[in-house]
């Protein structure tokens, strides 16, 4: 009887599980590109949202994994597809990196190598170093 109850509970839990929800909007800021009108930006935004949703739908698994991590992964995938689409249409998208108010140190000038050590060279030179 206990086995039957465990199997029934597991079956019920599997039947109620659903895949994580698909993102409905980007979570990144995108600005109109130089020379782009707001109407063009709005039109591109709508098309790129559809593109991003279709890309996420292709990659979304139909598993019962509805964890927070899966939701975050789907949102990141959506944001990447959306940003790529908007960038390809000439709009400004965020880039990763950090800003430092300090100037970057200049690279040291190329130095000449030190002179070879003093003394006599070895009597036997390896075969691949012999001049032909």
C-alpha positions, -999 to 999 in steps of 0.1 A, spaced: 0 0 0 28 24 8 45 17 -25 13 25 -44 10 58 -25 46 68 -34 41 59 -70 8 79 -71 25 109 -55 54 108 -79 30 106 -109 10 135 -96 40 156 -91 53 149 -126 19 157 -141 17 191 -124 53 201 -133 56 226 -161 85 242 -180 98 275 -167 79 305 -181 93 321 -213 104 357 -210 79 384 -221 103 414 -224 140 422 -225 157 431 -193 183 452 -210 183 488 -221 186 495 -259 187 530 -273 178 542 -308 208 542 -331 222 574 -346 199 587 -372 171 563 -363 136 577 -357 115 567 -327 90 550 -351 119 530 -366 131 521 -332 97 510 -320 91 489 -351 125 472 -347 119 467 -310 87 448 -318 103 426 -345 133 419 -323 111 409 -294 94 384 -316 127 371 -329 141 367 -294 109 348 -282 112 324 -312 149 318 -304 141 311 -267 112 288 -277 136 268 -299 160 262 -271 135 258 -242 134 223 -229 101 207 -221 114 192 -189 99 198 -155 128 220 -144 110 252 -133 138 264 -111 149 299 -107 182 291 -125 163 279 -156 142 311 -156 174 332 -154 190 311 -182 160 316 -205 159 354 -198 197 357 -206 191 338 -238 162 361 -247 182 392 -239 212 380 -260 190 373 -290 172 406 -286 204 426 -283 219 409 -314 188 417 -334 187 453 -323 224 458 -329 221 443 -364 195 469 -371 218 498 -360 207 505 -325 228 510 -294 231 480 -270 249 477 -237 284 461 -236 300 443 -207 331 457 -192 341 481 -165 348 518 -166 378 532 -149 383 569 -145 420 565 -144 441 565 -175 455 531 -185 493 529 -179 513 531 -211 531 500 -221 569 500 -214 590 506 -245 605 476 -261 638 468 -245 668 452 -262 677 418 -249 707 415 -225 741 406 -240 750 369 -240 771 356 -211 808 360 -214 830 330 -219 836 303 -245 807 287 -264 802 250 -258 824 228 -279 796 206 -292 766 224 -309 733 205 -312 727 192 -348 697 214 -354 718 246 -347 746 239 -372 747 262 -402 744 246 -436 
